[in-house]
Amino acid sequence: MNILKDKLEKIAARFEEIQKLVSDPEVIRDNNRYKSLTQEYAGLQDIVEEYKKLKGIESGIEETRELVGEAGDHDMKELVQEELKSLEKRRDESVQRLKFLMIPKDPLDLKNIIMEIRAGTGGEEAALFVADLFRMYSHYAESKKWKIEIMSSNDTGIGGFKEIIFSVTGKSVYENLRYESGTHRVQRVPVTESGGRIHTSAVTVAVLPEAEETEIDISPEDLRVDVYRSSGPGGQSVNTTDSAVRITHIPTGMVVTCQDEKSQHKNKAKALRVLRARLYEMEEKKKQQERSQARRNQIGSGDRSERIRTYNFPQNRVTDHRINLTLYRLEEILQGDLDEIVEALKINAREEYLKFELS
């Protein structure tokens, strides 16, 4: 609590300093500095207002504690003790609000994303579950009024996908979907299984914040671009022109292919968006590793090999292993009702951040 108070006192002092600075004629004339200070002021205002409320509540607690000692009448003493409990509850709630308000916003949270879903172990059953997850995220995106655009897909011809890559654009997309990266496991009886045995299959999901062209500079000399004729399930040709594109980023060895569009130009543009997002993620991971060497993010690294969630059809159960959350409404979740899981993951991430920052 003392560490929190020290931080809050520094924030309050800085807030007062900014209040004086923004009324200084010299600062007002400097547009860039004035804009920066007003933005900082807006970011601190809610924290300072809540801190003032907390100090008022704490003053009330001190006064009420004195009254408890002075109250001679039993009934009066009970009333004062009830008031004290109420104030202490309000104080704890205010402290919790302050902790969350003090968590800095991640600039990545506002970004659009590119999502990649790939079949892992389980053959055709895994490919079918890729399609299930794609539908789940599509329904969730629709509920948030986000837009989905398929960048690349490799379907199996019977309703599944070996791989599907798509973009999601809208408000706070990365903030809500960032914790979906990892291995998603499904347990169910496949349609093709005559014996009724439950099979376990796995699918990997990657969530990449989409980079602007100005954020990742890709030199044309670093790219090898191959064009070829696109093909469908089983290898049959689905296009009579060389419209499919394969881009290799020579320095990293990353390879991106796109064949969904009939236009070679459009396929190349989409492949470059995916490549840019992968390179951006790679750079962000380097930065995160440098920033967090002193601690391990308890919610999970976002590593695609990490098992994060199990979907158990016989028990109508979805379990997120990182936060030990189990929900018995699998069908609704696969229809895109992800809010409870997403909010629980976000809250847990904030709590883990605070454990480190205020320890």
N, C-alpha and C positions, 0 to 999 in steps of 0.2 A: 504493500500500500504506500510506503514511503517513497519508493522509486516512482510510482505513478504520480504521487503528489508533486515530486520534484519536477517531473516532466510537464505537468499541468501548470505549475508556477512559471516555468520558462515560456510555455505557450502563451499564457496570459500576459507576461511581460512583453513578448514580441508583438502581441495583438495591440497593446497600448502604444508601442513604438510605431507600428504601422499607422495607427489612427493619427498620430502627430505628423508622420511623414507625408501622408496623402493630402494634408492641408497646406503643405509647404509649397509656395509658388514655384520654387526652383524644380521641385519634383514634378509638379503638374505640367511644367513646360517640356519635361523629358517624357515623351509619349510612351516609349518602351518601358522605362522604369515605373511609370505611373500604372501602366497596364499590369505589369508583373506584380506590383504591390497590392493592387486591388484584387487580383486573383488570389494572392496569398491570404489577404484579409477575409475573403469569402470562404476560403478553405478552413480558416481557424474559427470563424464566427460561431458555428454550432457547438464546437468544443468549449469555447469560453462561456457561452450562455449556459450550457449544461453544468460546467464547473461552478458557476455562480449559484445555480440551484443546489448543487451538492453542498456548497459551503453554508447555504441557508438551512439546509436539512441538518447538517452537523451541529450548527448553533442551536437548533431546536432540540436535538438529542441531549446536548449538554445541559440546557435549561430544564428539560424534563427529568433528567437524572437527579438534578438537585431537588426537584419537587417530590420525587419518590421518597427521598430521605426526610423531607419536611412534612409529608402527609401523615397526620396522626390517625385519621379516620380510616378504617379498613376498606370501606367501599370506595373512598376517594383514592386510596393507594392503588386499588385494582384498576380504577379508571386511568390513573396516570401511567401505570405499567402497560396497559393496553395501548395507550397513546405512544409510549416508548417503542413498543414492538412494531407499531405501524410506521413510525419514523425510521426505525432501523431497516425495515423492509424497503422503504422508499430509497434510503441511502444505498443499499445493495443494488437495487435496480438502476440507480443513477450511475454508480460505479461501472456496472456492466455496459450501460449505454456509452459511457465515456471511453471505455476500452475499445469498443467497436468503432467509435468515431475517430479514434486516434490511429487506426490502421490505415496506412497510406494506400491510395488508389493505385492499382497496377495499370500502367498505360496500355498494356496489352488487352485489358478487359473489354475495351470498346471496339476491338478489331473484329473484322469478319474472319471466317476460318475456311480452311480446306480440310475435309475429313476423308480419311482413307479407311475402308473396311475390307479386310482380307480373310479368306477362309484359311483356317489352320488345320489341326488334326481333326479327322472325322469325315474326310471325303465329301461326297454329295450332301450329306447331312449338314456339314459345316457351311457349304455353299448356300444351302437353303436358309441357314440361320443368318448369313450375311444379308440376304434379301429381307428377312424379318427385322433386323436391326436398321436397315436402310429405311424401311417403312415406319419404324418406331421414331426415328429421328425426323423423318419427313412430317409425320403427324405433329410432333412436338414443335417443329419449326412453324408449321401452319398455325398452331395455337398461339404462337408469339408474333405472328404476322411477318415472319422472316421469309426470305426467298431462297430456294434451292436450285442449283444448276449442276447437272451431271457433267463432269469433266472427262471421265473415262470409265469404261466398264468392260468386264469380261464375263459374259453370262454363260451358263452351262446348257442352256436350251430347254431346261425343264423347270424353270422358275428360280434357279439359284444364281449366285455370282461367285466366281473365283475371287473377284476383286471389283470394288466400285469406289470411285473417287468423285467427290462432289464438293461444291462450294456452298456455304451458308452465309447469307448477307442480311444484316439487320441491326437492331439496337442491342448492344451488350451480348453479342453472340458468344465470343470467347469466354466471357465471364461465366456464362451458364453452362457451356459444354467442355470447358478445359479439363475437367476431371474424368472425362469419358475415355481418355487414352489408356490402353492396357488390354489385357486378355479377358474376353467375355466368354464364359463357359455355359453351354446348354446341356441339360439332361432331359431326354425325352425318348419315347419309342418312335423310331423312324417309320414313315409310311411304308417303306420297302421291307421292314422287319416283320416277318410272318410269325416269329416266336413271341412277339410282344416284349422283347427284352429292352431295357433302358440303355441307351447309348449316351456317352459323354463326348461332345465335340467342342472345339474351341475356335474362336474368331478373334482377330486382333483389330483394334481400332486405334488410329492415330489422329490427333486433333492438332492442326498446324495453324497458327495465327497467320493470316494472309498479309504479305508484305507489299508495300507500295514500291513502285519502280525506283523511287528516289532512296528507299531504305536499303535495297540490295542491288548493288551494281554488278551486272553480269556482262563480262566482256565477250563480244562475238567470237574472239579468238579462242576463248575457253570452251566453245561449244562445237560438238560434231552433230550435224543434223542429217538424219537418214529418212528417206521417204519410201513407202512401200504400199502395196495394195492391202486394204483392210480385209479382215476375214471374220466370219462368225463362228458359232459353235461347230466343232468338228473340223475347222479349218477351211470350210467352204468360202469362196470369195463372195463378198457382199457389195463390192464396189469395182467398177471397171477402170478406175483411174488410181494413180498412186497418191491417194489423199492422206493415208495414215502417216504419222510422224513419230520418229524416235529421236529424242534429244539426249545426248550424253554430255554431262558436265565433266570435262577432262580433269580439272584439278582434284575433284572429289570422287570421280567415278560414278556419280549418281546418274541413273537412267530413268527418263520419263517417256512414256508412250501415250499417244492419244489417237484414236481412230473413229470416235463417235460421230464427228461431223463429216459431211461430204466434201467440205472445202479444206484443202491442205493448209491454207492460211489460218482458218479458224482452229484447226487442230494444233498448229504450231503455237498460236496465241494461248490456248488452254494449257498446253504442255509447259510453256514458259511460266505461267501462273503457278502451276504445281511445283515446278523446280524452284522458283523464287521462294515459295512458302517453305519448302524443305530446307533450303539454305538458311533462311531466316530463323527457322526453328533450331537449326544446328548452332547458329551464332548465339541465340538466346539461351540455349542449354549451357554453352560455355560460360556465359555471364552468370547464370544461376549457380553453377558449380563454384565459381570464384566467390560469389556472395555468400554461399551457404556451406562453406567448408567447415565452419564451426558447429553446424547442426545438420541433422537429417530431417527432411520434411516428412512428418509422421503420416500425412495423408497418402503418401505414395509418390514415387518419383515420376509417374507418368510414363515409365518405361513400358514399351509395348509387350514385353515378355512377362510383365507383372500381372498375376491373376487378380482382377479387381471385382468381378461380379459373376454370380451364378444364377441362371434362369432354370428352375426345376419345374417342368410341366406337370408331372404326376401330383406334386404337392401344391401346385398353383403358387409357387414361392419364388421370390427374387431376393437374393442376399448380396449386399455390398460388403465385401470382406474388410475393407479399409476402416469402416466405421461401425462394423458389427450391426448393420441395419438389415432387418428381415421384414419383408412385406408379403402378405398372402393375397396378392391381387395381380398376378402375372399378366392376365389378359389385358387389364386396363393399362398397365405399364407399357406393354408391347403396342398398344394403340396410341402411345405418345404421352400418357399421363406421368411425366417424369418430375413434376414440380417438387414432390416430397423428397425424392432422392437428391435432386440438384440442390435444394435449400439446405438439406442436412450436410452435404459435402462442403458447401460454402461456409456454413457455420463452423464446422469442424476445422476447416482451413484457417479461419480467423482465430479460433481458440488456440490452435497450435502455434500460430504466429505470436500471439500474446504470451504464451508460456515462455517462449524464447526471449522476446523483447523485454518482458517485465520480470524475468528471473534474476 
